[in-house]
Amino acid sequence: MRFATSAASSLPSAASDAAAARAGLGQFEPAWTREDEEAVRAASAASVAVPEPRASSSSASEAPAAAPAPAPPPLLLSMSADELKALAVSHGESAYRGTQVFDSITKGAATIAEIRGIPPGWRAKLSEEGFDVGRAPVHSSALSADGTQKLLLRLHDGHVVEAVGIPSRDGARLTVCVSSQVGCPMRCSFCATGKGGYARNLTTAEIVGQVIAVRGAFERRAAAAKEEGAGGAPTSARRPIPTRVSNVVFMGMGEPALNLRAVLPALREINGRLGVGARRLTLSTVGVPNTIATRLAAENLQFTLAVSLHAPTQELREKLVPSAKAYPLDALLSDCQAYFEASGGRRVTFEYALLSGVNDSQAHAAQLARLLKRYDLRSHVNLIPFNPIGDLSPFAAPPRAAAAAFEAALTAAGVPASVRGSRGSDASAACGQLRNEHQRRGAALGPMPLEPVGLGAAAAGAGAAAAAALV
């Protein structure tokens, strides 16, 4: 994939007028450097399976190569039910012991000691041979007054990623927002994740583990609330705490389309293993060439595709999303059209972050409506008022009246739209914000227990920053 490095052109007149009050958008535009291009190339290459290189024959004069260190055993979370059955049989156990391991890990066992039902001798043997479940411990947790909870998970190599649990207001549903990369190489100008830099792609097990971790956190909160209620504590004002994951959205840290090698199997695991309906899974992408109309369309998965637009014109989008220089808006939407047709008419949704004085005018709404109506996508636009990320961005959210007017203009033009409400604003729930605060403070990477954290403790222990909402 080729990402150009040429400077963006000037804004269209409607955007220029709106941005003039903010001293021009150009000061906010991130410079797209060769390092950025290489980071995207590396992430994309790592997402594509490649054959193992063949060992070259050595001449008689060459010294024999040192024997490679034995590879560590695979993580149990990354193994299928059949693979775990085979593991059990190879250790002299009955195949159903592998099923017990699979079921126990799926239900939340984070360590081999927590796996239920298997003989103590086999449990000890698994530990002796270096097997590990593969669950990332919780470094810190931030709990919002509305019940939204963000976990900062510490990976095996010391990196941290975020996962968020968002309960519905009636307590009937639990949506989990997962990360697909450690950081993100796309560097959108208004995104907290891009400010923290990019490290690597996540594995399938690391993605699935986020869903299990969030579910476990809500299960513990629900159990604690039930115990308090049994002890006579008042419960009438307490929000219901859901424990069954109903929806999973790939809208956390990272660009999922740069890590399809892990993301696509994760979608299948979350659907088949964790029981989340396929139509309740959402993959969000800012757009990566050669993915939407080819790889995603060919997978025949029933997930929802959400494309992050954030601008109604190519010129403005290049200012906000640097990688758009290599993926023109018309090409992106043409690929969305091809995906729509190849997938049998699955609706494509569009995400649009509203930035005050930048892309939120009535002229922008009219441009966006005209753009989307050129394509038959049965599209719906989610309007997301910008969530402040402290001193990391000069952008601001538009007034509520401006967001409502933008929604009304789209609806009147025949484009369904809705303004997404803010959730978890007191728990640093903006994508990447908790990780950035962790990096800024240089916090120690010791694990923390999976226990609910009060708002005051969350701010002190996790370094929760300024108000933010779920992306």
N, C-alpha and C positions, 0 to 999 in steps of 0.2 A: 504494500500500500504506500502511496506517495502523499506526503503532507507538504504542501508548498510553504515557502517562507516569505512570500512577498507581502508588502504592507497592505492593509485593508483600504478599500476606497472610502470616500466620504459618505456620510449618512444621507438618506433621502430627506427631502425637505420637511416632511412631517416629523421625522425623528430629530432633525436638526433644530427645529423650533422648540420641541419639548426639552431637548438636552441643553439648550442655550442657558436656561435658568440654572443649570448645574455645571456651568463653565465648560461644557463640551464633554462628549463621551470619550474622546480620544485618550484622555488622561487615565481612563480606567482599563483601556485595552491591554491585555497581557501580550508581551512580545513572544512570538512563536519561534523558538530557537531550534538549532540543530539538536541540542540535547533533548528537547521535547519530542522531536521527530524520532530520535533513536529510542526514547522510552516507549513510545507508542509501537514502534516496530518490534521491540523486544517483547512487549506484552502480547502483541498479536501473534508473533512467532511461537511464543510459549503456549498459546491456545490451540495450536495445530499439532496433532500427533505426527511425529517424524520417526522413521525407522532408526533403530540403533546402528551406529557406525560399525562396519566390519573391522575386526582386528587385522592389522597389516602383518604380513609375514616378516620376521626378522632374519637378518643374515647371520651366518655362523660367527662373525666377528663381534656381533652386538651382545652386550651383557643381557642375560635374561631379565625380563621385567619383574619387579616385585609383585608378589601376589596381592591382588586388591583386597581391601578390608571387606569382610562379609557384610552384606547389606542387612540393615535391621529388619526385623519381622514387620509385615504390613500392619497398619493400624486396624484394630478390630472394627472400628466404625466404618472403615472404607471397604470392608469385605461383605459380600452378599451372603444370603442365607445358605446357599449351596456351598460357597467357599468355607463358611464356618462349619458346616457339616463335615466337609472334607478334612478340615483342620482337626476336628474332634476325632474322627476315625484315625487320622495319622498319629494321634497321641494315644491310641488304644481305648478311646471312649466311644460310646454309642453315638450315632449320627444326631439323635434328637438333642444331645447336649449342645451341639452347634446351634440348633434352633433356640435353645434356652438362652444362649449368649446373644443371639441376634435380637430376640424379643426383649431381653433385659436392657440392652444398650438402647434399643429403640424407645423404651419406656423411660430412659434417663440415667442409667448407670454411667457414672463418669469415670470410675476406676475399676480395675479388675476385682478389687475387694468388694465392690458394690454389686457385682453380677450375681444374681440370685439363682439358686437351684443346682448349681454345678458342684461336683465333689471337691472338697478342700484340697485334695491332692492335685487335681488338675488345675485348680486355681493357682496353687503354688508353682506348678510347672510352667504355666503361662507367664507368671511373673519372672521366674528364673531365666526363661528363654528371651526375655526382653520385650514381650508383647505389651502393648498399651492400648487403651480404648481409643485415645486420640481426641478426647474432648479438651477444649481450651478452657483453663480456669478463668474465673471472673476477677479482673483486676480492680474494677470499681463499678458502682451502680448508682444511677440517679433516678429518683422517683418523683414524678410530677403529681400535683394535687388532683389532676383529672384521671390519674391511674396509669398514665403512660410511663413506661419504664425503659431506660436505656442501659444496656450492659456494655462495658468496655472489656473485651476478652483478650487475654494474653496468649499469643501463639507460641509454639515450641521454640521459635528462633528469637523471641523477645519482642516481635512486632505486636501491635495491638490493633484490633478492629472493633467496630461498633455494630450492635444489633439492637433493635427497638421493638418493644411490644406495645401495641396500641389497642386498648379495649374499646368496644363500642360503648356509647353512653348508657345503654340499657344492660350492659354486661352479657349480651348474648353472643358476641363475636370477639375474636382476638386476631388481629392482624400483626404479622411479624415482618418487619423490614430488615432485610439482610444485606450484607456487603459482599461484593464479588472480588475485590482487590484490596490490598493494603495501600491505601491512598488512591490516587487517580492521575494518569498522565494527560488527561484531556484539558485540564486547567481552565475550565469555564470561569469567567471573570468574577462571578458572583457566588461561587461555590466554596464552602469552607474546606471540603476534602482536598480540592486542588491546591489550596494554600499549604497543606501539610506535606506535599511531595508524594511521589510514587515509589513503592518498594518492590512489590511482586504480585502475581496472581495468587488467589486462594485456591486450595484444592477442593474437590467435591466434598470430602469429609468435613473440611473447615466450614463450608457453607451450610451443609445439613446440620452440623453441630450447633450453629447459631440458633436454628429453629428449636432444637431440643433444649438448649440453654435458656432461651426466653420462656418456653413453655414451663420448664422446671421452676423458674423464678416466680411465675404466676401461680403455679401449684403450691409453692411454699407460702406465698402471701395468702392464698385462699384458705389453706390449712390453718395458718396463724389467726386469720380473721374468724374462722369457725371456732377455734379454741377460745378466743376472747369472748365470743358470743355465748359459748357454753358456760363461761365463768361469770356471766352476768353483766358483761360490759355492754353499753348501749350500741345497737347495730342499726337503728332506723335510718340514720343519716349516712351510713357507709355505702359506697358504691359497690355493686356486684363485681366480683373478680372472676372473669372467665378463665378457664383452664384448658379448653380445647382450641387448638389453632384452626381458624376457619379460612384465613387468607394469608398468603405470603407474597410480598412484593420485593423485587430486586431493585430497590431504589435507595440503597445505602451507599457506602463508600465504593467507588470504582465504576468502571464502564463494563457492564456485563458482556457486551458484544466483543470485547477484547479478550474474553476468557471463556469462550463457548465450550472449550474442551472440558472445563469443570462445571460450567453453569448448566449445560444441557443435561448431563447425568444427574445433577443436583435437582433439577426440575422433576425428573422421573422419580428420584428417591423421595422427594417431599410428597409427591403425588401417591406413589405406590406404597412406600414404606411408612410414611407418617400420616397418610390418609387425608391429605388436603386435596379437595377437588381440583381437577386440572383447570377448569374455568375460573377458579379462584386464585390462580397464580398469575402474576404480572411481571413481565420483563421490561424494564425501562432502559432506553438507549438514547444517547445524543446523536447517534448515527455513525456507523463505521462502514466504509465501502466494502462491498462483496459479502455482506452478512444477511441483510434483511430479505432480499429477493432470492437469495440462494440457500444459505445454510439454514436460516430460520424457517423459511417456507418449506424446505425439504424434510424437516423433522416431523411434520404431521402431529405436532403437539397442540393441545387445545388451550394453551395459555393466552393471556391477553398481552398484546404488544403495545407499549406506551412509548411514543417518540417525543423526546424533549426538543421543542422548537425554540421557544423563548423570543422569537422575532418573526415578523411577517415578510421581511425582505432579506435577500442575500447580504446586502451591504451591512445592515444592522446586525444580522446574525454573526457575521465575521468579527464584529466588534465584541460580542458577548461570548461567542464560542469559537476560539481560535482555530480549532480543527475543521470548522466549516469551510475554510479556504480550500480544502482538498475535497470537500463533498458538497457541491452546490445544492441549494435548497430544492431546485427542480429535480435534480438527480435523486435526492433523498426521497421526495414525495413520489416520484415515478417508481422507485423501488418499493415504497409502501403500497402503491397500487398493484404492483406485481405480486407482492405478498398477499394482499387482500384477495386477489383472484386465485392464486395458487392454493390458498388455505380454505377455499370454499366460502369466502365471504365473511371471515372473522373480522370484526370491527377493529380498527386501529384507533387508539386514543392518543391525544396529544397533550403534552405538558407545556405550560406557558407561565414562567415566573414573571409576575408583574413588578416592574421596577419603576419607582416614582420618577416621572419626568424623562424616562428613557424609552419605554415601550408600551406605555399604558394609556395613550391618548385615544380619542375617538377615531382619529385618522388611522392609527395602528390597528384598531379593531376592524375597521372597514377593509384595510389591506389584508388582514388575516382571513376574514370571511371570503374575500374574493379568491385568495390563494387556495383555500381548502375546497371551495366549491368547484374548482377546476378538476378535482379528482373525485372519483366515486369510492369513498372509503367508509361510508356510514360513520364518520368520525365524530368524536366527542372531545371537547377541549376542557381540560382541568386547569383552571386559573389559580395560581398559587401566589398570593401576596408574599413578597420577599421577606425572609426572616433574618433579622440583624445577626451578624456574626462578630460582634464586638468591634475592635478596631481593624479587623482584617479586610473590611470592604467599605467603600464610600457610598454604597447604594442604600436606598431606603424603601420601605413599603409604601404603596400609595394609600391615600385615605380610603376608608370603606366605601364612600360614595363613588369614588373613581373606579374601584374594582367592580362595584355593582353596575355602574354605567357601562363598563367594558363588557361584562356578561350580557347585559340587556341588548347591547349593540350586536353582538354575535347572534344571540337568539333571534332578534328581529330580522337578521339577514339569513336565517334558516340554518345556522350552525349551532347545534346543541352545546351548551357550555354550563359550567357550574364553578363557583368559587369554593375552593377547598378550605375548610375551617382549620384553625390552628390548634394543634394538640401538643402537649408536653412542653409548653413554652418556658416553664421554669425548671426544665431538666436538661438543658443543653441538647435538645433533640434535633437541632439542625445537623444534617449529615456532615460528619467530619469534625464537628466542633469539640466534642469531648476528647477525641484523639489529639487535636491540636493543642488543647489546654494541657493535656498530659505531656506532650512534647515540650511545650513552652516552660512548664514547671520542672521538667526533668524528673518526673515522679519515679520512685522506685517501682520495679516490676514484680513485686511480691503479690501472690494471689490473695484475693479477698473471698470470704464465704459468700455463697449465693443467698443472701438474706436481704429482705427489703430495707431500703435506706430512706430515712426521713429526709425532708427537704433541706433542713439545716445541715444534717450530716452529709447529704449529697453534695452540697455546695462546698463544704469543708474538705471532705474526703476525696471527692472526685474532681474538684476544681471546676464546678459548673459555672459557665460563663454567662454572658448576657442572654436575654430571652431569645428563644428560637422555637420554631415549629417543625413538625415532621415534614420532610420533603416529599 
